Amino acid sequence: MDGELGEIFLRFSIDKLSQLAGRIQACLGRLTSEQVWARGSENENAVGNLVLHLCGNVRQWVGFGIAGWPDIRVREQEFAARGGLNPQELGERLDRAVQEAVSILRALPSARLGDRTRVQNYDLTVLEAIYHVVEHFAGHTGQILYATKQMTHEDLGFYRHLSGPQPHGETTP
């Protein structure tokens, strides 16, 4: 891959993960512990489960799959949890996981994007692993935003900048 394109991809991936994590943090700041662990039914995940799941996914795919850390993830526990962590504690876990991933991606030479890795029995390139992490993170962020709006009946305000002529200052859409 062209080095400049690789650097653009890495920078955008870092910015997008950081932006999405910030939006989840904003949701956690609006929710009570009860709301974070609320489920409509047993076949639905609570916001808390989704946060734990994102932490596990990011660490496994970036920490293990790219940086070579030990794979210590126990995915089933992410969904089995029914409480135990308050919104602030969940936010701290998410912040740690994302900051670890961002540090790895910042140090990653773009020449490694074509290298092969194996995560969850998937054989793919480092670029594909990063793309998966960002796409996966975005999907669950959408679920968390929706759940937060449903529980708080509030506009989260992430797109107010599109309503007026002023520049919005966002670096990623």
C-alpha positions in Angstrom: 0.0 0.0 0.0 1.2 3.5 -0.7 2.7 4.9 2.4 0.7 8.2 2.3 -2.6 6.3 1.9 -1.6 4.0 4.7 -0.9 7.0 7.0 -4.3 8.6 6.0 -6.0 5.3 6.8 -4.3 5.0 10.2 -5.0 8.6 11.1 -8.6 8.4 10.1 -9.0 5.1 12.1 -7.5 6.6 15.2 -9.7 9.8 14.9 -12.8 7.7 14.3 -12.2 5.4 17.3 -11.5 8.4 19.5 -14.6 10.3 18.3 -16.9 7.3 18.8 -15.5 6.6 22.2 -16.2 10.2 23.1 -19.8 9.8 22.1 -20.1 6.7 24.2 -18.6 8.6 27.1 -21.2 11.3 26.7 -23.9 8.6 26.8 -22.5 7.0 29.9 -22.4 10.5 31.5 -26.2 10.8 31.0 -27.2 7.3 32.2 -27.7 6.0 35.7 -26.3 2.6 36.8 -29.8 1.1 36.4 -30.1 2.5 32.9 -26.7 1.2 31.9 -27.7 -2.3 32.8 -31.4 -2.2 31.7 -32.5 -4.7 29.1 -35.8 -4.8 27.3 -35.6 -8.6 27.3 -33.1 -11.4 27.8 -32.2 -11.4 24.1 -31.1 -7.7 24.2 -27.8 -6.3 25.4 -27.6 -3.6 28.0 -25.4 -0.6 27.3 -23.0 -2.0 29.9 -22.7 -5.2 28.0 -22.0 -3.3 24.8 -19.2 -1.3 26.4 -17.6 -4.4 27.8 -17.9 -6.1 24.4 -16.2 -3.1 22.7 -13.4 -3.2 25.2 -12.8 -6.9 24.6 -13.1 -6.6 20.9 -10.6 -3.7 20.6 -8.1 -5.4 22.9 -8.3 -8.7 21.0 -8.2 -7.4 17.5 -5.6 -4.6 18.0 -3.7 -5.7 21.1 -3.5 -9.4 20.2 -4.0 -9.3 16.5 -1.7 -6.4 15.7 0.6 -5.9 18.7 1.0 -9.5 19.6 -0.3 -9.3 23.2 -1.6 -12.4 24.8 -5.2 -13.2 23.9 -7.0 -13.1 27.3 -10.5 -12.3 26.0 -13.5 -14.2 27.4 -16.2 -13.0 25.0 -19.0 -14.7 26.8 -18.4 -12.8 30.0 -19.0 -9.5 28.2 -22.6 -10.5 27.5 -23.2 -12.4 30.7 -22.6 -9.4 33.0 -25.8 -8.0 34.6 -24.2 -5.2 36.6 -21.3 -4.6 38.9 -19.8 -1.6 37.2 -21.2 1.9 37.3 -21.2 4.2 34.2 -17.9 5.9 35.4 -16.1 2.6 35.8 -17.4 1.4 32.4 -16.1 4.7 30.9 -12.7 4.2 32.5 -12.5 0.7 31.0 -13.5 2.0 27.6 -11.0 4.9 27.8 -8.1 2.5 28.7 -9.0 0.1 25.8 -9.3 2.8 23.2 -6.1 4.6 24.4 -4.2 1.3 24.2 -5.4 0.7 20.7 -4.7 4.3 19.7 -1.1 4.0 21.0 -0.6 0.8 19.0 -2.0 2.3 15.8 0.0 5.5 16.2 3.2 3.4 16.4 2.2 1.1 13.6 4.2 1.6 10.4 1.9 1.8 7.4 4.1 -0.8 5.7 2.6 -3.3 8.1 -1.0 -2.8 6.9 -0.5 -5.7 4.3 0.9 -8.1 6.9 -1.3 -11.1 7.7 -2.7 -11.8 11.2 -5.2 -14.3 12.6 -7.9 -13.2 15.1 -10.9 -15.4 16.1 -9.9 -17.9 13.4 -10.1 -15.2 10.7 -7.0 -14.9 8.5 -6.8 -11.3 7.3 -4.5 -8.3 6.8 -3.7 -5.8 9.5 -5.6 -3.2 7.5 -8.7 -5.5 7.5 -8.4 -6.0 11.2 -8.3 -2.3 11.8 -11.2 -1.7 9.4 -13.2 -4.4 11.3 -12.5 -2.8 14.7 -13.6 0.7 13.5 -16.7 -0.7 11.7 -17.6 -2.9 14.7 -17.1 0.0 17.1 -19.3 2.3 15.0 -22.1 -0.2 14.9 -22.3 -0.7 18.6 -21.9 3.0 19.2 -25.0 3.5 17.2 -26.8 1.0 19.4 -25.6 2.8 22.6 -26.7 6.2 21.2 -30.1 4.9 20.3 -30.6 3.3 23.7 -29.5 6.5 25.4 -32.0 8.6 23.5 -34.7 6.1 24.3 -34.0 6.2 28.0 -33.3 9.9 28.5 -35.6 11.3 25.8 -32.8 13.8 25.0 -31.2 15.0 21.8 -27.5 14.1 22.2 -26.5 17.0 20.1 -23.8 15.3 18.0 -25.0 16.8 14.8 -26.2 20.2 15.8 -23.3 21.7 13.8 -25.1 20.7 10.6 -28.0 23.0 11.3 -26.2 26.3 10.7 -23.7 27.9 8.5 -20.8 27.9 11.0 -18.0 25.5 10.6 -18.4 22.4 12.8 -14.8 21.7 13.8 -15.3 17.9 13.4 -12.3 16.2 11.8 -14.3 13.1 10.8 -17.9 12.8 9.6 
